[in-house]
Amino acid sequence: KFSKPDNCTMVYKSWMEKFGEWKRMHQIGDWTDKSSATWEFEIKTPGRYLIELTCTGSGPRIWKVKSDEGKVAQNRQNASAIYHTQPIGWITFEKVGKHTLTVSIPEGDRTNTSLSSIKISPVNFY
């Protein structure tokens, strides 16, 4: 599902990789210190979840992910010239149902930063 960008832009991007393989995705760019992107989703089981972002860019930055329940995961990450998935942290959801996660870059190099997806996975303790 697509995000709702605020003070940044969402565009469709495509490029060719080696051997003629075409890659396509929607991505969020043109980040500023006031930018954010919000995703809405549904939690079926309360608990702790791993938050991962797929992104590219130049230079280090701090990614901040905040839930509608006020929980925050924040992590400083270096950038890569190609899209890759980075773990940001764990967020606990207390209630089942619809929730939102808002992603921002409060500090660091926003130059050429592109965010293509967010992944939410349950953390299981055995």
C-alpha positions as CSV (number, residue, x, y, z in Angstrom):
1,K,0.0,0.0,0.0
2,F,1.2,3.5,-0.8
3,S,2.2,6.0,1.9
4,K,1.0,9.5,2.4
5,P,3.9,11.9,1.9
6,D,4.1,15.2,3.6
7,N,6.6,17.9,2.4
8,C,8.3,15.3,0.1
9,T,7.3,13.7,-3.2
10,M,6.3,10.2,-4.3
11,V,7.3,9.3,-7.9
12,Y,7.4,6.1,-10.0
13,K,10.9,5.2,-10.8
14,S,12.3,2.7,-13.3
15,W,15.8,1.7,-14.4
16,M,17.7,-1.0,-16.2
17,E,20.2,-3.2,-14.4
18,K,22.7,-5.6,-16.0
19,F,21.6,-8.0,-18.7
20,G,18.5,-5.9,-19.5
21,E,16.6,-6.5,-16.2
22,W,14.2,-3.6,-15.6
23,K,13.4,-2.6,-12.0
24,R,10.4,-0.5,-11.1
25,M,9.1,1.0,-7.9
26,H,7.3,4.0,-6.3
27,Q,9.7,5.9,-4.1
28,I,9.6,8.9,-1.8
29,G,12.3,11.6,-2.3
30,D,13.0,15.4,-1.9
31,W,13.2,15.0,1.9
32,T,13.6,18.0,4.1
33,D,13.8,18.4,7.9
34,K,9.9,18.9,7.8
35,S,9.2,15.8,5.6
36,S,7.5,12.6,6.6
37,A,5.7,9.6,5.1
38,T,2.9,7.8,6.8
39,W,1.7,4.3,6.2
40,E,-1.6,2.8,7.4
41,F,-1.9,-0.9,8.1
42,E,-3.6,-3.5,10.3
43,I,-2.2,-5.4,13.3
44,K,-3.9,-8.7,13.9
45,T,-1.8,-9.7,17.0
46,P,-0.5,-7.3,19.6
47,G,3.2,-7.5,20.3
48,R,6.7,-6.5,19.3
49,Y,7.4,-5.9,15.6
50,L,10.7,-5.3,13.7
51,I,10.6,-2.2,11.4
52,E,12.8,-2.3,8.3
53,L,13.1,0.4,5.6
54,T,14.2,-0.1,1.9
55,C,16.1,3.0,0.8
56,T,19.1,4.5,-1.0
57,G,21.0,7.8,-0.8
58,S,24.3,9.4,0.0
59,G,25.8,10.0,3.4
60,P,24.6,9.0,6.9
61,R,21.2,9.9,8.3
62,I,18.9,9.2,11.2
63,W,15.7,7.4,10.4
64,K,12.8,7.9,12.9
65,V,9.7,5.8,12.8
66,K,6.8,6.7,15.1
67,S,3.6,4.8,15.7
68,D,0.2,6.2,16.4
69,E,0.5,4.8,19.9
70,G,3.5,7.1,20.5
71,K,6.3,4.4,20.3
72,V,9.5,5.3,18.5
73,A,12.3,3.4,16.8
74,Q,15.2,5.5,15.7
75,N,18.5,4.5,14.1
76,R,21.5,6.1,12.4
77,Q,22.2,4.4,9.0
78,N,24.8,4.9,6.3
79,A,23.5,5.1,2.7
80,S,24.1,2.9,-0.3
81,A,24.0,3.7,-4.0
82,I,21.6,0.8,-4.5
83,Y,18.3,0.0,-2.7
84,H,18.7,-2.2,0.3
85,T,16.7,-3.0,3.4
86,Q,17.9,-1.7,6.8
87,P,16.6,-2.7,10.2
88,I,15.5,0.4,12.1
89,G,14.3,-1.1,15.4
90,W,11.4,-2.7,17.3
91,I,8.1,-1.1,18.0
92,T,5.4,-2.6,20.3
93,F,1.8,-2.4,19.3
94,E,-0.6,-2.8,22.3
95,K,-3.9,-3.1,20.4
96,V,-5.1,-5.0,17.4
97,G,-6.7,-3.0,14.5
98,K,-5.7,-0.2,12.2
99,H,-2.4,1.7,13.0
100,T,-0.1,4.2,11.3
101,L,3.7,4.5,11.2
102,T,5.3,7.8,10.3
103,V,8.8,7.9,8.9
104,S,11.0,11.0,9.0
105,I,14.7,12.0,8.8
106,P,15.3,14.3,11.8
107,E,19.0,14.6,11.2
108,G,21.6,13.8,8.6
109,D,22.2,13.8,4.8
110,R,18.9,13.9,3.0
111,T,20.6,14.5,-0.4
112,N,19.4,11.9,-2.9
113,T,17.6,10.0,-0.2
114,S,14.9,7.7,-1.6
115,L,12.6,5.5,0.5
116,S,10.8,2.8,-1.4
117,S,9.1,0.6,1.3
118,I,8.6,-0.2,4.9
119,K,8.4,-3.8,6.3
120,I,6.8,-4.8,9.5
121,S,7.6,-8.3,10.9
122,P,6.6,-9.9,14.2
123,V,9.4,-10.6,16.6
124,N,9.0,-14.1,18.1
125,F,10.7,-15.1,21.3
126,Y,10.9,-18.9,21.8
